[in-house]
Amino acid sequence: MTERGRAKVTRARDMLSIGPSALFWDADGLTIRVDERGAPLPKRVRGTIRLNRATVNTRTFTLEDQGGHRWRPIVPSARVEVDLDAPDLRWRGHGYFDMNIGDEPLERGFSRWTWSRAATPNGATILYDAERRRSGPLSLGLLFDGSGGCDSFAPPLKTVLPSTRWRVARETRSDDGAASVTREFEDTPFYSRSLLNTKLHGQEVACIHESLSLDRFDHPLVKLMLPFRMPRW
């Protein structure tokens, strides 16, 4: 996405537009219309992403009190349809939609975090571990079902994953303390997104995993690099 000024942002109860791109809710779910140019190469990215409405979670979790950092997994599990004209790409599968809210930049409240989500037969399992700057560490284990219910459970054993090419530390949790990286999606100086093979609730599962280093993100050199990957207008 492209960072844009206040005059290019429009928000209403059921929609948000940022420049030529927009998101809006209707009776069936969430539609995302993307009209952007990639960076650093100015390739066109244009098309529609459709998240079919499943049960919406209304619960918000407080991640850190002093900075007002909150997180809401709005749709923990849904069917997603991706139809892009540029590049020419079609995809159908499991999806997820959440939001973070805060009264200050993330790097003031956290030094790092890891997060993962695995689709289950009836919903999704989410694991969240965060190192907070002004209080002790946070660890969440959440099990969502298809009817909107959410149960907490004791997060399983920690397991260390190989660091990324940029030396970003990664770890996750699993029943037996073992997990493996099967695919890399994003590998940046401060953030990685990967596909893992692990075991949760006694079952072998594939899960999407992210690792974020806010110490790295807050480094002046990294901040100078950001506009080359996320253009600003």
N, C-alpha and C positions, 0 to 999 in steps of 0.2 A: 504494500500500500504506500501511498504518497502522503507525507505530512503537509497539511494545508492550513491556511489562516482561518480565523474565526468566521470571516465573511463567506467562506466556502462550506460551512457546516450548517446543516439544518436538522432539527430534532423535533419529533412529535411523540405521542404516546406509543405508536406502533411502527415508527420508522426512524431511520437515521441515514442521512446522506452526507458524504464527504467528497466534495468535488463531483465527478461524474459517477462515482460508485455509491451504492445504497443498499441498505438492509431494510426489510419490512416484514411484519407479521400479518398473516391472514388466518382464516378459519382452519386451514389445513397445515400451517407450519410457518417456517421462516424461509424467505427468499433473499439471496444475496446476489446483487448484480454488480459485476466487477468490470470496470473499464479503466485500465491502468497501463503504464509502460514500465517494463522491468528495469532493473539497474544491476550492475553498471552498464550493461548493454541495453539500449532502449527498445527492447522487443515488446510488442503489444501483448497484453494479457486481458482478454475480454470474454465474458460469458456469464453463465448463471449457475449458482450452487443452490440446491434446494434441500432443506432439512425438513423431512416430513414430521409433522407434529406427533410426538409421543407424549407420555405423561410429563408434565412440567414440574420440576422441583421448586418449591417456594422457600426452602430453608437456606439461610445465609450463614456462613461460618466466619467467625472473627479469627483472623490469623495473627493479628498483633494489635494490642489495644491503643498504645500511645500514638501511633500514626494513623489510627482508624482504618487499618488494612482489613478488608473483608473480601470474601470469595463466595460466589454462588454458582454451583454446577446446575445451570438452568435446565438443560435437557441432558441427563447423564447417558442416555442411549436412544438412538434414533436411526432411521434409514436416511441415507444421503444420496442425492443424485447430482453429479457434476457434469455440466454440458458447456464446454468451452469452444469458442470459435477460433480463438488465437491463444495458445496453440490449439490445434485440432485434437481434442481430448474428451473422452467420455468415461465415466466411472460410476459404479454403484456399490454401496457397501455400508458398513456400520459407521456412525458418526457421533459427535459429541459437541455440546455448545455450553460455554461457561463465560463468566465475567469476573474481573477483579476491580475492586473499588478501593480508593484510599484518599487520605487527606494530605499526603506527601508523596514524593517519589519513592519507588520501591527500595532503592538502594539505601535510603535512610533507615529503613526498618529491618532489612535482611542482609545477610552476607552471602547466602546461597540457599537454594532449595532444589529438591527433586520431586517429581510428580509422575504418576503413571495411572493409566486407565486400561482395564481389560474388559471386553464384552463377555457377559455370562449368558446362559440360556434364558434367564428371566430379566436381565438388566445389565448392570455394570458394577465393577469393583474399582474404587479409586484409592490410591495411596498418596499421602502428602507428607513430606518431611522438610522442615525449614529450620535454618539456623538464624535466630533472631538476635539483633544487636543489643536490645535493651532488656531482654528476658531470656528465659531458658528455651531450649529447642522445642519445636512443635512436631508432633507426629499424629497423623490421622489415618484411620482405616475405615472406609465407608462402603457399605453394600447397598446398592439401590435395586429395587424390584420394579416390575413393569407397571405397578399400580400407583407409583409415587411414594412408596414407603422407603425409608432410609434407616438402616441399622448400623451402629458403630461396632467395630470389632478390634481386638488387640492386634496391631500390626505385626506380621510375622517377622522372621529373622532377617537381619540386614545382610546384604551381600555386595561386595565391591565389584564393580564392572571396570573394564579397561578404560583408561582415560582416552579422550578424543585426540585427534591430530594436533589440536590447539592446546592440549594438556588440561582440558577442563575435566575435573574429577567427576566420576559418576558412581552412583550406588543405587540399589533398589532393595526390595524385600521379597521374600518367597518362603513357602512352607519349609523347604529343606535347606535354605541358605545358599541356593545355587540358581544362577540365571545366565543367559548368554545373549549377546547382541547379534541379531540376524540381519539387520539392515539399518543403514544410516540415512536419515532424511535431511537433517540440518547439522552443519558442523561449522561453528563460528568461534571467534575468540572468547565469547562469553556464554554461548548457549548451544545446546545440542538437543536434537530430537531423533529418537531411534525406535526401532521395533525390537522387542525382546521376546525371548521364549523363557517362560518361568512357570512356577507351580503355585496356585492359589486355591484355597478351599479344597485341597486334595485333587485338583485337576490341572493338567498341563494347559496353559493358556498363552496366547500371544497378546502382548500389551504394548501400547504406545507409551514411551517414556521420554521425559525431558529433564535436563539438568541445566540449571541457571546459576551462574556466578555473578552476583551483584558487585563483588569486589572488582572483578574484571570489567564489568560494564561501567563502573564509576571511574575507571582509569582515563586520564585526559587523552591518551593516544587512541583508545578505543572510541571515545566520543568524537574525535576528529574523523574517524573512519566511517562512522554511521551514515552520514549523508551520501556516501558513495553507494550504499546498498538500499537506503530508504530516502529517495529524493524529497526535497522540501520546496514548496512553491509558496 
